[in-house]
């Protein structure tokens, strides 16, 4: 039969618990952490959502550290707890950033303590703990929870003491640093993340907004970074834009007029906003059809073909050199026929319907093209270059621009 552990009579907060008690408690921690997680998320659904989100792992580590620190203090009452203290303050700051009061976090702490006490009673029966030891354990446990709450309240009040304007300023600075990319030191971004309570995601999606569209900052999700005062307003959304994020954009940009960039690694955030802004430019020139929200991923080929207008001019001059000496009217007819052929590889009859000419006319033009371009139409690489140029010419023609 396990031996009875008697309490020690000391004046320290955890003094009544014998140090050897830690050896009995430590193996219980892994399963106890899981049990507390189940009970807390059942009682507080908002924490269930947090555990399933980008901050979930950090929250789990915080819970583990808080329980492990209690056991460490039992084993060595004079142990320092800087990591635990920092985590508890972060929990308090996070509650403030999320717009909650301290009541929810306090309730979660106390529920966790009740679960731990329930486990201790179960272990106590196994080891024949004396009633006085169980009372000492309960007193020490709830005194420890009071300490955790006090630390979290420090972090909570720290955030509340800052003005909303200061917080928004830091968030705008954070957005600018993320978009600047390297060589901005990651330490600078990490410091602002700590001060604003923003978790640096692995991927982001940038949204370019056509000025002077109104931005409803209050309707945006809390983790979305916005700079409404920028001459080119934009938003940074952690992760991809799913249906929930799409509904959020409807509320935040009620008038529409935005382009949703590609989801990229955070270090490449500047690429996402660059592509999104380019899409808005192409909408303004008539190349891309306008819509309240336009996704860059629907226009990747267009972005690629029109990414460098000057280079496109050079390519067009080279690829269409064989028809440069032909009269304008005939050149345009031949080029249009060539484009239709490259697009469809259709028969003379099919191409005739698209061009609104007789099939025999199509056959005549194709013989002329074969004679003019020669191997340029049979070599795969040359044919691809010609097709890319003709597609780009067609896109640019929508805006009324012409190639030099």
Secondary structure, DSSP 8 states (H G I E B T S, - for coil): ----------SSTTTTS-TTHHHHHHTTHHHHHHHHHHHHHHH-HHHHHHHTSTTHHHHHHHHHHHHHHHHHHHH-TT---HHHHHHHHHHHHHHHHTT--SHHHHHHHHHHHHHHHHHHHHHHHHHT--HHHHHHHHHHHHHHHHHHHHHHHHHHHHHHHS-HHHHHHHHHHHHHHHHH-TTS-HHHHHHHHHHHT----SEEEEEEE-TT----GGGS-TT-EEETTSSS-EEEEES---HHHHHHHHHHTTT--EEEEEEEEGGGHHHHHHHHHHHHHHHHTTSS---SEEEGGGGHHHHHHTS-HHHHHHHHHHHTGGGTTS-HHHHHHHHHHHHHHHHH---HHHHHHHHTS-HHHHHHHHHHHHHHHGGGGTSHHHHHHHHHHHHHHHHHHTTT----
